[in-house]
Structures are given as structure tokens and as C-alpha cells.
Amino acid sequence: MKFFMTRLNIMIKRTLKQPVYLLMLLSLPVLTIVYVNIPEKEKSAYIPVAVFCADESLSSDTFKEKLNSLNSVFTFYLTDSKDSLYKELASGNTSYGYYIPEGFFDAYNSGMDAPLINIYLNGSSTLTPVINEIIYSCIFNIYAIEILKVQLADSLLFDESLLPSVYEDADTFFQSYMNSDNIFKLEDYSNGSYNEIVQNYKLEIPVAKLTGLFIFVASLILAGSYITNAENGAYYAADRKTQLNFRIIEIMSGVIPITVIGMICLFIIHENSILYTALHTIVYSVAVILFAFLVSLIFKKSTSFYRVLPVFLVLTVIFSGTFFDLSEYSQSFRIIGRLFLPYYF
């Protein structure tokens, strides 16, 4: 055991002198410091739409309540005059303004042609059709059932004494129909959770994924180092047991320092609990050591190993999800990704 620890200590010191290894080792704390100190940025998460409703009927009040209760990326707010609506557009507070003229809702009640809603735009009109659908949907919800009741009363199909019961059935049927998938409609699918005018977001640096990748790369680099040393006769005089010890020691000398540094970095960014992070990192590192150990047994020639290594590392970066996760696009990519150990970190 003393020989093992002494040899491991010597190999770690040798490994820490390798420029490529040092670059990987130092990049993790640097990236962690950058990630921790990046300030959160604010991003606007709503689109304001100004509305002036000149109509003062009871239906107008219902319409305003529906607009105020909408929960989506569009935020409808009411102005108290047409001039205020113009000022909101001119000041750039909104790019979309809607003017609902006086008598608009009364015209519906009387069965007359309603006056037109005026739409004012300040710049791009890309979202106008969507906003139109939302506003017209509110109007439809208010008046569709009322228009149906008027038609039922005018049709003389039912005795006047039966109309209250017919209206009640019509209300039930209408609500059932509106809540079904039989018609196209814009709805709020956020279940009331969309309530932030401003969202905070932060630039993501994949510290955890890079830690897993660097541990994996370090193990393969040191496996290749052992293969080269063995090929040059460095362990020729040692027996098989000693050669196996040298093999595992050399691989561990590359994995242990970067595992320790990576674990500390993961503690700092605190993506998971300390206990989970420690256990997960240790189990992963052991698995990586065993994998590199098997690789060092398979390859007898360093030339063959170094021909395969670049291709294998490129495939690892692509399919393990270090910088982008291809598994989101295809089940096949997910299956392929599972063949590479960094996928599990």
C-alpha cells in the first residue's frame, strides 16, 4: 500500500507538469468564477397593448374585465381617452393601440351592424392578427350566447314560458362547446402561472458537463501515456501484478486532481446538494478509471491508440451533450449518447 501511494504521489506530480492537463485543470475554476460572477440580466417578457373603449354599456364593463383577466405574453391596459391612446403610441410605450367606438356593444344588443374597431400601429404589425384574435375572442364569448338567445326568442319555436329553461340549456351547451376542441380559439395554457412582466436569465456555462468531459479526457490521456511507456520498455522488468498497479496508478494520477478540483467547482455553483455531488462525481470517476483501464488493455500500440483517440473524443463531445443535447431531436441520438460515459455526468 505504501508503494502504491508513493508511486501515485510521484505520478500526480508528473501529470501536473503536462501543459494540456494543466489547461484543463485550471479552466474549471476560471469558468466557475466567471459563471458565479456573471450578473443576471433582465428580459422583457410581455407585449403591451393599449385599449380605449369609448362604449360605456354593461357589456363594455364585462369586456374590460375579460381583457384585464387575460394571462399571456400580451398585456392589455386601458387608457382613459383617445388622446391618451395616441400618446401611448407616440411615446413608444406600446406598438399596438385599439379604439372601440361608442355604441359598439349596444349595436350588438340591438342586432345592428356594429361600428368598426380602429387599430393603430407604431412600427411592425407582425403580431396584429394574434392580438385581433384575442380581442375578438373576448367579444365572441360575451355576445355569442346573447345572439343565440335573441335568435331563439325571434324564431317562435318555443313558447314564451319555456324560454327561461331553453336559455339555461343553451348556456350549458354553449359553455360545453366553448371548452371543447370543436372550435379554433386562442387560450391561456399557463394555468395562471404567467405573472412576470420581467424575467431574469443568466448566461449558462456548462461547468458540470465540462467537469465530466475533462475527467474522461484525462483518464484517456494517461491511459495513452501508460501504453507509450510500456511500449518503450519502461515496465519490462516488472511482473504482471506490478504492471497492473502501474497501469491503474498512471490513470488515477490524471483522474484524481481534476476530480477534486471539479468537485470543488460543483460545490461552488451548487447545482445539487453537496452529498449528491460528491457521490455522483466519485462514482463517475471510478467508472471512468475502469473504462480507461480496459482501453489500456485493449491497445498494445500507442500509434493505434492515438489514431483512434481524436475521433473518439470528437464523437464524445458531439453525442454526450456537453455543449448541446442532440438527444432532444432524436431517440437514435439518445441511444448513441449513452455509449459515452460523459453523457451520464
C-alpha positions, 0 to 999 in steps of 0.5 A: 500500500505504501508503494502504491501511494508513493508511486501515485504521489510521484505520478500526480506530480508528473501529470501536473507538469503536462501543459494540456492537463494543466489547461484543463485543470485550471479552466474549471475554476476560471469558468466557475468564477466567471459563471458565479460572477456573471450578473443576471440580466433582465428580459422583457417578457410581455407585449403591451397593448393599449385599449380605449373603449369609448362604449360605456354599456354593461357589456363594455364593463364585462369586456374590460374585465375579460381583457384585464383577466387575460394571462399571456405574453400580451398585456392589455391596459386601458387608457382613459381617452383617445388622446391618451391612446395616441400618446401611448403610441407616440411615446413608444410605450406600446406598438399596438393601440385599439379604439372601440367606438361608442355604441359598439356593444349596444349595436350588438344588443340591438342586432345592428351592424356594429361600428368598426374597431380602429387599430393603430400601429407604431412600427411592425404589425407582425403580431396584429392578427394574434392580438385581433384574435384575442380581442375578438375572442373576448367579444365572441364569448360575451355576445355569442350566447346573447345572439343565440338567445335573441335568435331563439326568442325571434324564431317562435319555436318555443313558447314564451314560458319555456324560454327561461329553461331553453336559455339555461340549456343553451348556456350549458351547451354553449359553455360545453362547446366553448371548452371543447376542441370543436372550435379554433380559439386562442387560450391561456395554457399557463394555468395562471402561472404567467405573472412576470412582466420581467424575467431574469436569465443568466448566461449558462456555462456548462461547468458540470458537463465540462467537469465530466468531459475533462475527467474522461479526457484525462483518464484517456490521456494517461491511459495513452501515456501508460501504453507509450511507456510500456511500449518503450520498455519502461515496465519490462522488468516488472511482473504482471501484478506490478504492471497492473498497479502501474497501469491503474496508478498512471490513470488515477494520477490524471483522474484524481486532481481534476476530480477534486478540483471539479468537485470543488467547482460543483460545490461552488455553483451548487447545482445539487446538494453537496452529498449528491455531488460528491457521490455522483462525481466519485462514482463517475470517476471510478467508472471512468478509471475502469473504462480507461483501464480496459482501453489500456488493455485493449491497445498494445500500440500507442500509434493505434491508440492515438489514431483512434483517440481524436475521433473518439473524443470528437464523437464524445463531445458531439453525442454526450451533450456537453455543449448541446443535447442532440438527444432532444431531436432524436431517440437514435441520438439518445441511444448513441449518447449513452455509449459515452460515459460523459453523457451520464455526468 
